[in-house]
Amino acid sequence: MDNMVDEKKVNRVVDSGKGTVPDREPSRRQPAGPAAAPVDPPGHELPLLLVAGFRTLIDRLHAELATQGHPDVRPAHGFAMQAIGPAGATASELGRRLGVSKQAAGKTADRLIALGYATAAPDPADARRKVLRLTPHGIDALTRSAAIFAALRAEWAHTLGPDRVRDLEDMLRTVVPPADRFQLDTASWLSG
């Protein structure tokens, strides 16, 4: 995680003019006395924790995928394979689904083809277009990813408790778009 955001530096920027950087002590959230209310953490901590949780899951997924025969898969490849899906996609469709240009989608598609995760064949409806389809190797990567994510979720449930993980998921569902509206363009959104 060498390119993670240094939270102390971010806090220093956000909290400039307020004195010192706030410490991340668990006691900060606990009442000081019987009548004292818990102190909420600064607002910028929530997105940092969400991104750090996401990054932790994705990094662990890719480390495990590497041991299971998929050492070349990168997060962007996973988003692209999800966007190609079982029905396939043209480069233009892939670009729209990922929120990137057709050229960027074409580069990603070329990389997936070179790694053996996808193929491109003429579109039966329009010979000028090529349709990307996942290979058995690509489907295997996605199938293994699903199993690894299930194992990672089980680890979180073991650490936090299954009810707390379900509560976390339920709470997030109330503040994020419905599952059918998830955007797969996270990689381009973060870099743009």
Residue pairs with C-beta under 8 A, 6 or more apart in sequence:
1 55
1 59
4 52
4 55
5 48
5 51
7 24
7 45
7 48
8 21
10 44
10 48
11 21
11 22
11 42
11 44
12 21
14 42
14 44
15 21
15 22
15 42
22 28
22 42
28 39
28 41
29 38
29 39
29 40
29 41
30 38
31 37
31 38
57 149
57 152
58 75
60 148
60 152
61 78
61 145
61 148
61 149
61 152
62 73
62 74
62 75
64 148
64 151
65 71
65 73
65 141
65 144
65 145
65 148
66 73
68 144
68 148
69 140
70 140
70 141
70 144
72 115
73 115
73 117
73 141
75 187
76 108
76 187
77 108
77 111
77 112
77 115
77 117
77 141
78 141
78 142
78 145
79 98
79 184
79 185
79 186
79 187
80 94
80 98
80 105
80 108
80 109
80 112
81 112
81 117
81 118
81 134
81 138
81 141
81 142
82 142
82 184
83 89
83 93
83 94
83 97
83 98
83 184
84 94
84 112
84 118
84 132
84 133
84 134
84 138
85 134
86 134
88 131
88 132
88 133
88 134
89 97
89 131
89 132
90 123
90 129
90 130
90 131
90 132
91 102
91 105
91 106
91 109
91 130
91 132
92 102
92 105
92 129
94 105
94 108
94 109
94 132
95 101
95 102
95 104
95 105
95 106
97 184
97 185
98 104
98 105
98 108
98 184
98 185
98 187
98 188
99 183
99 184
99 185
99 188
99 189
100 108
100 185
100 188
104 188
109 118
109 120
109 132
112 118
112 132
112 138
113 119
113 120
113 132
115 137
116 135
116 137
116 138
117 134
117 135
117 137
117 138
117 141
118 132
118 133
118 134
118 135
118 138
119 132
119 133
119 135
120 130
120 131
120 132
120 133
121 130
121 131
121 133
122 129
122 130
122 131
123 129
123 130
123 131
134 142
153 165
156 165
157 165
160 168
173 179
177 183
183 189
